[in-house]
Amino acid sequence: MSLNPLALLEKVINEHGSSVILKEHIALVKDMLTKVEKENSDLKKELVSAREEIIELKAKIPGTKFVEYRGVKFKRKPSGGFEKSVYCPSCEVGMASTPSGQLPFVCGKCNSLSGFKSRELPSILKDVESEYP
């Protein structure tokens, strides 16, 4: 059994002799419902987009403690700029590297790896500072 109120109303009208006016009203209500459902869908999409934009903009606010870039986090210094350290995106603890710089950074807590080698850190920090002034 359908719980759609429009279908139930239409069934009652058809069973008990309907007038043209009532059928027109049902058609009008169906049309309005379709428009409202489409508007609702559009607004939900717009809301998702706006929330994503808010997250991106919050990341660029100077008061934000960490900034995520290339799969890791960088910590802002109170005086401006960023620390020359890489932080785990999950744990937010400092990640370690080898002195040679040939291997990626690794989190000692969860073993997460950075997507770049430690020797690339100076150029990546420049990118972070230009992206998040």
MDTraj code that builds the backbone (N, CA, C; nanometers):
import mdtraj as md
import numpy as np

residues = "MET SER LEU ASN PRO LEU ALA LEU LEU GLU LYS VAL ILE ASN GLU HIS GLY SER SER VAL ILE LEU LYS GLU HIS ILE ALA LEU VAL LYS ASP MET LEU THR LYS VAL GLU LYS GLU ASN SER ASP LEU LYS LYS GLU LEU VAL SER ALA ARG GLU GLU ILE ILE GLU LEU LYS ALA LYS ILE PRO GLY THR LYS PHE VAL GLU TYR ARG GLY VAL LYS PHE LYS ARG LYS PRO SER GLY GLY PHE GLU LYS SER VAL TYR CYS PRO SER CYS GLU VAL GLY MET ALA SER THR PRO SER GLY GLN LEU PRO PHE VAL CYS GLY LYS CYS ASN SER LEU SER GLY PHE LYS SER ARG GLU LEU PRO SER ILE LEU LYS ASP VAL GLU SER GLU TYR PRO".split()
xyz = np.array([
    [0.0839, -0.1181, 0.0000],
    [0.0000, 0.0000, 0.0000],
    [0.0880, 0.1239, 0.0000],
    [0.0588, 0.2141, -0.0850],
    [0.1359, 0.3370, -0.0980],
    [0.0935, 0.4372, 0.0084],
    [0.1930, 0.5046, 0.0677],
    [0.1639, 0.6069, 0.1672],
    [0.1736, 0.7466, 0.1085],
    [0.1873, 0.7546, -0.0222],
    [0.1961, 0.8840, -0.0892],
    [0.0609, 0.9532, -0.0777],
    [0.0557, 1.0703, -0.0104],
    [-0.0741, 1.1370, 0.0077],
    [-0.1386, 1.1785, -0.1237],
    [-0.0599, 1.2122, -0.2227],
    [-0.1174, 1.2508, -0.3517],
    [-0.1823, 1.1314, -0.4206],
    [-0.1189, 1.0161, -0.4113],
    [-0.1753, 0.8967, -0.4734],
    [-0.3054, 0.8567, -0.4038],
    [-0.3060, 0.8673, -0.2710],
    [-0.4280, 0.8345, -0.1968],
    [-0.5416, 0.9301, -0.2322],
    [-0.5098, 1.0587, -0.2396],
    [-0.6109, 1.1586, -0.2744],
    [-0.6642, 1.1339, -0.4153],
    [-0.5747, 1.1043, -0.5072],
    [-0.6154, 1.0786, -0.6455],
    [-0.7051, 0.9544, -0.6523],
    [-0.6718, 0.8515, -0.5746],
    [-0.7515, 0.7293, -0.5729],
    [-0.8932, 0.7576, -0.5210],
    [-0.9034, 0.8356, -0.4136],
    [-1.0342, 0.8699, -0.3566],
    [-1.1174, 0.9481, -0.4569],
    [-1.0550, 1.0446, -0.5244],
    [-1.1272, 1.1263, -0.6226],
    [-1.1766, 1.0392, -0.7379],
    [-1.0931, 0.9487, -0.7863],
    [-1.1319, 0.8616, -0.8975],
    [-1.2435, 0.7654, -0.8577],
    [-1.2391, 0.7136, -0.7351],
    [-1.3395, 0.6174, -0.6904],
    [-1.4758, 0.6826, -0.6647],
    [-1.4764, 0.8054, -0.6215],
    [-1.6011, 0.8687, -0.5784],
    [-1.6489, 0.9784, -0.6727],
    [-1.6115, 0.9720, -0.7957],
    [-1.6587, 1.0694, -0.8940],
    [-1.5909, 1.2036, -0.8733],
    [-1.4974, 1.2316, -0.9552],
    [-1.4207, 1.3552, -0.9383],
    [-1.4674, 1.4606, -1.0354],
    [-1.4354, 1.5793, -1.0012],
    [-1.4647, 1.6889, -1.0926],
    [-1.3352, 1.7285, -1.1623],
    [-1.3485, 1.7976, -1.2716],
    [-1.2327, 1.8436, -1.3482],
    [-1.1457, 1.9346, -1.2622],
    [-1.2101, 2.0140, -1.1793],
    [-1.1362, 2.1086, -1.0950],
    [-1.0445, 2.0345, -0.9983],
    [-1.0941, 1.9276, -0.9357],
    [-1.0117, 1.8520, -0.8418],
    [-0.8925, 1.7881, -0.9121],
    [-0.9147, 1.7364, -1.0320],
    [-0.8033, 1.6776, -1.1069],
    [-0.6991, 1.7832, -1.1402],
    [-0.7460, 1.9027, -1.1739],
    [-0.6527, 2.0118, -1.2036],
    [-0.5737, 2.0503, -1.0791],
    [-0.6403, 2.0477, -0.9644],
    [-0.5710, 2.0793, -0.8394],
    [-0.4628, 1.9757, -0.8099],
    [-0.4942, 1.8502, -0.8323],
    [-0.3953, 1.7446, -0.8103],
    [-0.2769, 1.7638, -0.9043],
    [-0.3046, 1.7943, -1.0286],
    [-0.1963, 1.8174, -1.1248],
    [-0.1104, 1.9353, -1.0812],
    [-0.1749, 2.0392, -1.0322],
    [-0.1020, 2.1571, -0.9855],
    [-0.0150, 2.1225, -0.8646],
    [-0.0706, 2.0477, -0.7700],
    [0.0047, 2.0082, -0.6507],
    [0.1228, 1.9189, -0.6893],
    [0.1021, 1.8264, -0.7829],
    [0.2116, 1.7404, -0.8290],
    [0.3225, 1.8230, -0.8923],
    [0.2838, 1.9207, -0.9725],
    [0.3813, 2.0084, -1.0369],
    [0.4606, 2.0864, -0.9321],
    [0.3889, 2.1383, -0.8329],
    [0.4557, 2.2139, -0.7264],
    [0.5501, 2.1241, -0.6469],
    [0.5084, 2.0010, -0.6192],
    [0.5918, 1.9063, -0.5456],
    [0.7191, 1.8747, -0.6232],
    [0.7063, 1.8558, -0.7533],
    [0.8232, 1.8292, -0.8374],
    [0.9217, 1.9452, -0.8304],
    [0.8693, 2.0671, -0.8378],
    [0.9557, 2.1855, -0.8311],
    [1.0245, 2.1961, -0.6954],
    [0.9513, 2.1696, -0.5888],
    [1.0083, 2.1773, -0.4541],
    [1.1164, 2.0703, -0.4357],
    [1.0911, 1.9494, -0.4862],
    [1.1909, 1.8426, -0.4754],
    [1.3179, 1.8783, -0.5513],
    [1.3040, 1.9374, -0.6706],
    [1.4211, 1.9784, -0.7478],
    [1.4965, 2.0891, -0.6750],
    [1.4225, 2.1860, -0.6222],
    [1.4859, 2.2960, -0.5485],
    [1.5589, 2.2421, -0.4253],
    [1.4980, 2.1466, -0.3570],
    [1.5603, 2.0846, -0.2407],
    [1.6909, 2.0166, -0.2799],
    [1.6896, 1.9429, -0.3892],
    [1.8095, 1.8753, -0.4381],
    [1.9185, 1.9762, -0.4738],
    [1.8801, 2.0828, -0.5437],
    [1.9768, 2.1872, -0.5809],
    [2.0365, 2.2532, -0.4573],
    [1.9533, 2.2801, -0.3572],
    [2.0020, 2.3442, -0.2352],
    [2.0962, 2.2527, -0.1571],
    [2.0684, 2.1227, -0.1578],
    [2.1584, 2.0284, -0.0907],
    [2.2951, 2.0279, -0.1580],
    [2.2975, 2.0294, -0.2914],
    [2.4246, 2.0337, -0.3647],
    [2.4994, 2.1632, -0.3341],
    [2.4260, 2.2735, -0.3302],
    [2.4865, 2.4034, -0.3007],
    [2.5445, 2.4046, -0.1588],
    [2.4749, 2.3416, -0.0652],
    [2.5216, 2.3349, 0.0725],
    [2.6515, 2.2550, 0.0826],
    [2.6588, 2.1425, 0.0135],
    [2.7808, 2.0617, 0.0139],
    [2.8973, 2.1429, -0.0411],
    [2.8744, 2.2124, -0.1505],
    [2.9783, 2.2954, -0.2113],
    [3.0219, 2.4067, -0.1164],
    [2.9267, 2.4702, -0.0509],
    [2.9593, 2.5787, 0.0425],
    [3.0387, 2.5265, 0.1617],
    [3.0034, 2.4091, 0.2112],
    [3.0778, 2.3505, 0.3242],
    [3.2214, 2.3191, 0.2840],
    [3.2412, 2.2664, 0.1634],
    [3.3768, 2.2383, 0.1153],
    [3.4577, 2.3672, 0.1043],
    [3.3943, 2.4719, 0.0549],
    [3.4622, 2.6007, 0.0421],
    [3.4990, 2.6568, 0.1795],
    [3.4122, 2.6400, 0.2774],
    [3.4410, 2.6870, 0.4131],
    [3.5629, 2.6149, 0.4696],
    [3.5706, 2.4845, 0.4481],
    [3.6851, 2.4075, 0.4969],
    [3.8137, 2.4589, 0.4338],
    [3.8115, 2.4824, 0.3025],
    [3.9296, 2.5342, 0.2333],
    [3.9684, 2.6718, 0.2860],
    [3.8709, 2.7580, 0.3055],
    [3.8999, 2.8934, 0.3529],
    [3.9498, 2.8936, 0.4972],
    [3.8943, 2.8068, 0.5815],
    [3.9412, 2.7983, 0.7198],
    [4.0876, 2.7558, 0.7248],
    [4.1271, 2.6681, 0.6327],
    [4.2662, 2.6225, 0.6296],
    [4.3614, 2.7364, 0.5964],
    [4.3126, 2.8381, 0.5277],
    [4.3976, 2.9497, 0.4881],
    [4.4001, 3.0628, 0.5912],
    [4.3183, 3.0538, 0.6951],
    [4.3151, 3.1574, 0.7984],
    [4.4423, 3.1464, 0.8817],
    [4.5115, 3.2577, 0.9040],
    [4.6373, 3.2532, 0.9789],
    [4.6264, 3.1913, 1.1178],
    [4.5132, 3.1988, 1.1830],
    [4.4983, 3.1432, 1.3171],
    [4.4923, 2.9915, 1.3208],
    [4.4809, 2.9279, 1.2075],
    [4.4728, 2.7826, 1.2022],
    [4.6077, 2.7237, 1.2413],
    [4.6062, 2.6281, 1.3323],
    [4.7305, 2.5715, 1.3846],
    [4.8049, 2.4890, 1.2798],
    [4.7329, 2.4024, 1.2081],
    [4.7951, 2.3164, 1.1079],
    [4.7353, 2.3427, 0.9702],
    [4.8167, 2.3180, 0.8693],
    [4.7722, 2.3259, 0.7306],
    [4.8094, 2.1931, 0.6655],
    [4.7141, 2.1333, 0.5949],
    [4.7427, 2.0066, 0.5269],
    [4.7839, 2.0353, 0.3834],
    [4.8950, 1.9736, 0.3434],
    [4.9485, 1.9957, 0.2090],
    [5.0269, 1.8715, 0.1690],
    [4.9985, 1.8193, 0.0516],
    [5.0659, 1.7005, -0.0027],
    [5.0636, 1.5818, 0.0934],
    [4.9512, 1.5651, 0.1610],
    [4.9306, 1.4467, 0.2438],
    [4.9896, 1.4518, 0.3830],
    [5.0498, 1.5639, 0.4225],
    [5.1029, 1.5800, 0.5580],
    [5.0549, 1.7142, 0.6128],
    [5.0889, 1.7414, 0.7375],
    [5.0504, 1.8697, 0.7965],
    [5.1743, 1.9515, 0.8294],
    [5.1569, 2.0823, 0.8183],
    [5.2615, 2.1764, 0.8539],
    [5.2052, 2.2679, 0.9613],
    [5.2873, 2.2967, 1.0634],
    [5.2417, 2.3766, 1.1765],
    [5.2845, 2.5216, 1.1589],
    [5.1887, 2.6108, 1.1799],
    [5.2177, 2.7541, 1.1708],
    [5.2960, 2.7990, 1.2940],
    [5.3876, 2.8936, 1.2729],
    [5.4579, 2.9572, 1.3844],
    [5.3755, 3.0781, 1.4281],
    [5.3734, 3.1080, 1.5573],
    [5.2980, 3.2256, 1.6037],
    [5.3458, 3.3557, 1.5389],
    [5.4737, 3.3607, 1.5044],
    [5.5297, 3.4817, 1.4437],
    [5.5024, 3.4897, 1.2935],
    [5.4461, 3.3850, 1.2375],
    [5.4201, 3.3793, 1.0935],
    [5.5067, 3.2739, 1.0280],
    [5.4676, 3.2301, 0.9134],
    [5.5408, 3.1240, 0.8449],
    [5.5104, 2.9883, 0.9059],
    [5.5933, 2.8908, 0.8708],
    [5.5710, 2.7542, 0.9158],
    [5.6980, 2.6959, 0.9750],
    [5.6802, 2.6027, 1.0678],
    [5.7943, 2.5296, 1.1224],
    [5.8548, 2.4450, 1.0114],
    [5.9825, 2.4185, 1.0226],
    [6.0504, 2.3358, 0.9226],
    [6.0399, 2.1885, 0.9611],
    [5.9202, 2.1485, 0.9981],
    [5.8918, 2.0114, 1.0390],
    [5.7679, 1.9624, 0.9659],
    [5.7575, 1.8317, 0.9577],
    [5.6429, 1.7676, 0.8939],
    [5.5665, 1.6927, 1.0026],
    [5.4342, 1.7057, 1.0006],
    [5.3502, 1.6408, 1.1007],
    [5.2575, 1.5397, 1.0339],
    [5.2309, 1.4331, 1.1084],
    [5.1421, 1.3265, 1.0604],
    [5.0008, 1.3824, 1.0419],
    [4.9350, 1.3507, 0.9300],
    [4.7997, 1.4014, 0.9071],
    [4.6963, 1.3416, 1.0030],
    [4.7245, 1.2244, 1.0584],
    [4.6300, 1.1599, 1.1501],
    [4.6587, 1.1937, 1.2959],
    [4.7847, 1.1776, 1.3354],
    [4.8227, 1.1924, 1.4760],
    [4.8625, 1.3349, 1.5136],
    [4.9024, 1.4130, 1.4152],
    [4.9537, 1.5489, 1.4349],
    [5.0776, 1.5499, 1.5239],
    [5.1573, 1.4430, 1.5147],
    [5.2873, 1.4393, 1.5813],
    [5.3938, 1.4528, 1.4736],
    [5.5127, 1.4974, 1.5157],
    [5.6208, 1.5150, 1.4198],
    [5.6595, 1.3841, 1.3535],
    [5.6926, 1.3927, 1.2257],
    [5.7344, 1.2749, 1.1501],
    [5.8866, 1.2766, 1.1395],
    [5.9471, 1.1589, 1.1369],
    [6.0927, 1.1457, 1.1326],
    [6.1397, 1.1151, 0.9914],
    [6.2693, 1.1410, 0.9707],
    [6.3291, 1.1132, 0.8406],
    [6.4734, 1.0703, 0.8607],
    [6.5331, 1.0209, 0.7554],
    [6.6744, 0.9830, 0.7612],
    [6.7605, 1.1050, 0.7315],
    [6.8817, 1.1092, 0.7859],
    [6.9702, 1.2232, 0.7588],
    [7.0038, 1.2394, 0.6103],
    [7.0045, 1.1302, 0.5362],
    [7.0410, 1.1385, 0.3944],
    [6.9334, 1.2078, 0.3109],
    [6.8102, 1.2063, 0.3592],
    [6.7011, 1.2700, 0.2861],
    [6.6499, 1.1883, 0.1693],
    [6.6915, 1.0637, 0.1589],
    [6.6523, 0.9791, 0.0461],
    [6.5191, 0.9072, 0.0666],
    [6.4692, 0.9081, 0.1906],
    [6.3450, 0.8365, 0.2207],
    [6.2357, 0.9348, 0.2611],
    [6.1105, 0.8928, 0.2505],
    [6.0015, 0.9818, 0.2935],
    [5.9981, 0.9941, 0.4461],
    [5.9257, 1.0934, 0.4934],
    [5.9041, 1.1076, 0.6369],
    [5.8122, 0.9947, 0.6822],
    [5.8292, 0.9522, 0.8090],
    [5.7461, 0.8453, 0.8642],
    [5.6991, 0.8862, 1.0038],
    [5.5749, 0.8514, 1.0346],
    [5.5191, 0.8779, 1.1673],
    [5.5587, 0.7629, 1.2593],
    [5.6199, 0.7950, 1.3724],
    [5.6613, 0.6925, 1.4670],
    [5.5449, 0.6284, 1.5402],
    [5.4307, 0.6929, 1.5370],
    [5.3139, 0.6428, 1.6096],
    [5.2285, 0.5490, 1.5238],
    [5.1972, 0.5917, 1.4001],
    [5.1063, 0.5111, 1.3164],
    [5.1721, 0.4600, 1.1877],
    [5.3002, 0.4914, 1.1676],
    [5.3789, 0.4476, 1.0510],
    [5.3313, 0.5063, 0.9186],
    [5.2574, 0.6147, 0.9236],
    [5.2141, 0.6826, 0.8012],
    [5.3364, 0.7412, 0.7308],
    [5.3367, 0.7371, 0.5981],
    [5.4485, 0.7905, 0.5197],
    [5.4061, 0.9160, 0.4448],
    [5.5015, 1.0070, 0.4299],
    [5.4747, 1.1258, 0.3485],
    [5.4861, 1.0871, 0.2020],
    [5.4312, 1.1684, 0.1156],
    [5.4366, 1.1412, -0.0276],
    [5.5585, 1.2024, -0.0940],
    [5.6558, 1.2443, -0.0143],
    [5.7764, 1.3059, -0.0697],
    [5.8954, 1.2728, 0.0203],
    [6.0137, 1.2888, -0.0356],
    [6.1368, 1.2608, 0.0394],
    [6.1752, 1.3829, 0.1220],
    [6.2482, 1.3578, 0.2290],
    [6.2816, 1.4671, 0.3202],
    [6.3701, 1.5728, 0.2554],
    [6.4466, 1.5364, 0.1554],
    [6.5311, 1.6364, 0.0886],
    [6.4469, 1.7391, 0.0104],
    [6.3212, 1.7051, -0.0172],
    [6.2313, 1.7955, -0.0892],
    [6.1644, 1.8984, 0.0024],
    [6.1858, 1.8869, 0.1339],
    [6.1164, 1.9722, 0.2298],
    [6.1346, 2.1218, 0.2043],
    [6.2548, 2.1732, 0.1773],
    [6.2674, 2.3183, 0.1558],
    [6.1792, 2.3716, 0.0422],
    [6.1739, 2.3015, -0.0697],
    [6.0910, 2.3501, -0.1811],
    [5.9420, 2.3357, -0.1491],
    [5.9055, 2.2310, -0.0764],
    [5.7656, 2.2120, -0.0386],
    [5.7232, 2.3195, 0.0611],
    [5.8112, 2.3553, 0.1538],
    [5.7798, 2.4630, 0.2486],
    [5.7560, 2.5949, 0.1761],
    [5.8325, 2.6208, 0.0710],
    [5.8101, 2.7425, -0.0089],
    [5.6708, 2.7391, -0.0715],
    [5.6329, 2.6228, -0.1234],
    [5.4992, 2.6079, -0.1822],
    [5.3898, 2.6308, -0.0773],
    [5.4091, 2.5735, 0.0421],
    [5.3106, 2.5885, 0.1496],
    [5.2970, 2.7355, 0.1878],
    [5.4097, 2.8037, 0.2023],
    [5.4059, 2.9447, 0.2428],
    [5.3425, 3.0332, 0.1359],
    [5.3587, 2.9977, 0.0089],
    [5.2937, 3.0781, -0.0956],
    [5.1444, 3.0449, -0.1063],
    [5.1084, 2.9196, -0.0804],
    [4.9682, 2.8774, -0.0878],
    [4.8876, 2.9256, 0.0335],
    [4.9527, 2.9277, 0.1501],
    [4.8868, 2.9669, 0.2756],
    [4.9647, 3.0798, 0.3421],
    [4.9507, 3.2007, 0.2912],
    [5.0281, 3.3135, 0.3458],
    [4.9888, 3.3489, 0.4887],
])
top = md.Topology()
chain = top.add_chain()
for i, resn in enumerate(residues, 1):
    res = top.add_residue(resn, chain, resSeq=i)
    for name in ("N", "CA", "C"):
        top.add_atom(name, md.element.get_by_symbol(name[0]), res)
traj = md.Trajectory(xyz[None], top)
